[in-house]
Amino acid sequence: MISSRTTLATFFALGGALLLLVVATPTWQAVDRPQLTLFGVLALAVAGALLRLRRLPRALTHILLLLGTVLVALAVHAGRGGAPSALIAMFSCWIAIHGALFLPRGQAALHVAAALTGAAGALLLVEPGPTAALEAVLVWAVTSSSGLVVGSLTRRNGLLSTTDALTGTLNEAGLAEVVHHDLAGVDEGSPGLLVLFDIDRFGELNQALGRDSGDELLRQVARAHRRALAGHGTVARLGGDDFAVWLPRVPDALRHPVHGLDPERMARMVAEQAGGPFELAGVAVDVDLTFGAVLAPVHGRDLTTLLQRADTALHAARRADRQAQLWSPELDEHTADGVELQAQLRTAVTEGQLRLHYQPLVDAHGLGVRGVEALVRWQHPTRGLLAPGAFLPEAERTPVIVALTDWVLGEALRQAAAWLRRGRPLRVSVNLSARLVAHEGLVAQVRDHLAASGVPPHLLVLEVTESAVTAQPRRAAATLAELRALGVGLALDDFGTGYTSLAMLRDLPFGELKVDQRFVRGALRGGGDEAIVRSVLELGHRLGLEVVAEGVEDDATRRLLAELGYDLLQGYHFSRPVPAAEVEALSFASAAPDVAVLLVPEVEAGRARAAEEAAALTGPDDPVLRELAAIAARVLDVPTAMVSLVGGAEQLVGAAVGTAPAAVPVEWSFCRHALTVDGVLQVPDAGVDPRFRDLPSVVGASGVRFYAGAPVRDAAGRALGAVCVLDDRPRTLTAAQEEVLRGLARAAGARLVSLVGAAA
């Protein structure tokens, strides 16, 4: 970033060079060369001295600007009028530009006025008359307009860099400037107050009322808090539904004689003055806010520390089901409560107090469940069912995490084996902490649990975070390589929240990349979050990884991610983490990409035989199936549509419209991926999808880019093939078009049942 010192040095250096150039120009005979040479050398000397300075005090800045004003005026006079003097006078615009960039408006205006008066006065003095007057007016116009334009742009850029575009409040950068300035005036006897707050259940409100209403709610909340502060403090939006309020002095109404602040009273006052109701899409909405507060400088002397501790207090309030919490050292990680919790956790592992809940990983296009993530809960004897955030941070700092993860692995694989026996081969993902990734016994743990459960290794995915890998990179790389050699899947979790080296993605054996929910939740609003979501997807696919979006909370986000080409989605829009029995009760069906591997062998063999028998009955061009394919091509506006039947070795065609091969090896088949979806499998762009991009039918300028297929089922409910459509350009189907494809698949299934019945 350019500095005041650099700008002044440039001004004097260019001014000195200009004066020496005037001296060296032979056509300007009238100029006073000795004086201009002296002024030019002096200006260059000042520039050199400025470049050697480490910092430029404000007082010296004013002196140098006055020196520049005097030099310009004297040099104008030494130019003896005409073009040399006018050229030198124009240089006063540098003073206006410097003032606009680095000085308050009042000080800048004084320097500009002095520079204009000096330059214009010198012009009129050296060459009185209308020409000099016109030149003086021109100098006034150029110099003043330069200052105004630069000042306007500077203020605008400064405003954009410190203002939240959605709400018009300050952003974190703007808050940092205000707090840094105000901290000089606070002390423990008269502390400042920083409050973080967020909107409870904002995701649910956003989903129920729509994204536009969610944005409007954020704007109204910001306006309400600005009105409540009435100029006595600052409101900032930090991102999402996270806000901060800074008061350089704690109001008397909130003071507490012992703690300095009464957080509950603060929460009540905010609720009364800024808690709504808010009018959204014709609906009056009341919102609840949760607060975390800190006092400055009592709890911290810089914004980073204050924000961290306010965030700790906010989460403590949420865990305790309170509206507000003032930070205290007891809330930090090394507390007596934490030590007690660790001891209780050891007992919880051995006495069966832990529970596993499962959150589905949903195919972005077919909407079938490809797997589940196992998430631990603690059925505490006195505190009830505890979420992971209440105890895992403590566990990860102690060896108890090893025993806890061992239990999670065993329980998750036991449940995966139970699903597999019932014909539901769901992949199960288990999280590994940083301590576990470096633990010497991890690989043996995983191997033993796989052997005991009988679950194929590819049905287990181990998720690690960026920080877990970067903590001990060599040890982590060796451990991950050993796990991959077992056949276990590996996922990089919460991508984008740490400091991942791209070489890590390239060199480590990950098969899955999970994009952190903070970027996913903001993707619909465009800007940086959307750019990150798009870029990470392209990066992951180019590296041959499946890309998962976490934190999908509404259908609009789901559709956006599907259109972008995400492979898997996870979030409350589909399901909260639920017990295993509820996973089955919700009838989530597996839709894994490699059907031949994941289906139970006996079931797959029977299905393949039935498909081949049906293909023998239909032949390559059944008239009824051909009419269904023609309807699909016409309604969905694609060049190719067909009814396929997927056998054990080949995909056969029962009828087709457009260019479709009579048979392809099952390994090259799109339709085998549609066999286990509940609805429609969509592949928006096969050219970047790691499952398909290397297929012969995809490679090349005229290759398949878009595929959509709905399974065709027989009387026993087995998926024998698919009604599918293909296009040579990327695209997606609308919900209405998906319904058409499902209806055609049902009709094709009825035709197969009719043919089989007639043959029998």
Secondary structure, DSSP 8 states (H G I E B T S, - for coil): ---HHHHHHHHHHHHHHHHHHHHH-TT-TTS-HHHHHHHHHHHHHHHHHHHH-S---HHHHHHHHHHHHHHHHHHHHHTTSHHHHHHHHGGGHHHHHHHHHHS-HHHHHHHHHHHHHHHHHHHHHHS-SHHHHHHHHHHHHHHHHHHHHHHHHHHHHHHHHHB-TTTSSB-HHHHHHHHHHHGGG-BTTB-EEEEEEEETTHHHHHHHH-HHHHHHHHHHHHHHHHHHHTTSSEEEEEETTEEEEEESS--GGG--TTTS--HHHHHHHHHHHH---EEETTEEE---EEEEEEEETTS-SSHHHHHHHHHHHHHHHHHTT-SEEE--GGGSSSSHHHHHHHHHHHHHHHTT-EEEEEEEEEETTT--EEEEEEEEEEEETTTEEE-GGGTHHHHHTSTHHHHHHHHHHHHHHHHHHHHHHTT---EEEEEE-HHHHT-TTHHHHHHHHHHHHT--GGGEEEEEEHHHHHHSHHHHHHHHHHHHHTT-EEEEEEETSS---HHHHHHS---EEEE-HHHHHTGGG-HHHHHHHHHHHHHHHHTT-EEEE----SHHHHHHHHHHT-SEE-STTT---B-HHHHHHTT--B--S-HHHHS-HHHHHHHHHHHHHHHHHHTT--HHHHHHHHHHHHHHT-SEEEEEEE-SSEEEEEEEESS--SEEEGGG-SGGGGTT-SS-EEES-TTT-TTTTTSTTTSSTTS--EEEEEEEE-TT--EEEEEEEEESS-----HHHHHHHHHHHHHHHHHHHHHHHHH-
